[in-house]
Amino acid sequence: MGDLVDAFGLREKLDEQALISAWDNVAGPMISRHTTSLRYRAGVLRVKVDSAPLRHELGFLKEGLVKLLNERIGREVVRTIALD
């Protein structure tokens, strides 16, 4: 099945959906409420939040969030988080 997903080029889109699903649990309810969009491409999860102080705080939490997201997905999908 995995080979089929890769053959049709769907892996990245499936990874994005898995990350969006995992974000609420990993980030927590407060961060989730202020997240306006999540996009994933080539190992980079772009997180847009509606609060500058929260964006600043997330800058300190990026490495931990990457680790938790990858653990939740079950493999290394996210290399870094970019904050918008």
C-alpha positions as CSV (number, residue, x, y, z in Angstrom):
1,M,0.0,0.0,0.0
2,G,2.8,2.4,0.9
3,D,4.4,1.8,-2.6
4,L,1.1,2.7,-4.2
5,V,0.8,5.9,-2.2
6,D,4.4,6.9,-3.2
7,A,3.8,5.9,-6.9
8,F,0.8,8.3,-7.1
9,G,2.6,11.1,-5.3
10,L,0.2,11.1,-2.4
11,R,2.6,10.7,0.5
12,E,3.0,14.4,1.2
13,K,-0.7,15.1,1.2
14,L,-1.4,12.2,3.5
15,D,1.4,13.4,5.8
16,E,-0.1,16.9,5.8
17,Q,-3.5,15.5,6.8
18,A,-2.0,13.4,9.6
19,L,-0.1,16.4,10.9
20,I,-3.2,18.6,10.9
21,S,-5.1,15.8,12.8
22,A,-2.2,15.4,15.4
23,W,-1.7,19.2,15.9
24,D,-4.6,19.7,18.4
25,N,-3.4,17.0,20.7
26,V,0.3,17.8,20.4
27,A,0.1,21.6,20.7
28,G,-2.7,21.7,23.2
29,P,-6.0,23.5,23.3
30,M,-4.7,27.0,23.8
31,I,-2.3,27.0,20.9
32,S,-4.8,25.1,18.8
33,R,-7.4,27.9,19.3
34,H,-4.9,30.5,18.0
35,T,-3.7,28.4,15.0
36,T,-5.2,29.8,11.8
37,S,-3.6,27.5,9.3
38,L,-1.2,24.5,9.0
39,R,0.6,23.7,5.7
40,Y,3.2,21.0,5.1
41,R,5.7,20.7,2.3
42,A,9.1,18.9,2.1
43,G,9.7,18.5,5.8
44,V,8.6,22.0,6.8
45,L,5.4,22.5,8.8
46,R,4.2,26.1,8.4
47,V,2.1,27.2,11.3
48,K,0.2,30.5,11.2
49,V,-1.0,31.9,14.5
50,D,-3.1,35.0,15.2
51,S,-1.0,36.3,18.1
52,A,2.5,37.8,18.0
53,P,3.3,36.8,21.6
54,L,2.2,33.3,21.0
55,R,4.3,33.1,17.8
56,H,7.3,34.3,19.9
57,E,6.6,31.6,22.5
58,L,6.3,28.9,19.9
59,G,9.8,29.8,18.7
60,F,11.1,28.3,21.9
61,L,8.9,25.2,21.6
62,K,9.6,24.3,18.0
63,E,12.1,21.5,18.6
64,G,9.8,19.8,21.2
65,L,6.8,20.1,18.9
66,V,8.7,18.6,16.0
67,K,9.7,15.6,18.2
68,L,6.2,15.1,19.5
69,L,4.6,15.4,16.0
70,N,7.0,12.9,14.5
71,E,6.4,10.5,17.4
72,R,2.7,10.8,16.9
73,I,3.0,10.1,13.1
74,G,5.4,7.2,13.8
75,R,8.2,8.3,11.5
76,E,10.3,11.4,10.8
77,V,8.0,13.7,8.7
78,V,8.7,17.2,10.1
79,R,12.2,18.5,10.0
80,T,11.3,22.0,11.1
81,I,8.5,24.3,11.9
82,A,8.2,27.7,10.3
83,L,6.0,30.3,12.1
84,D,3.9,32.8,10.2
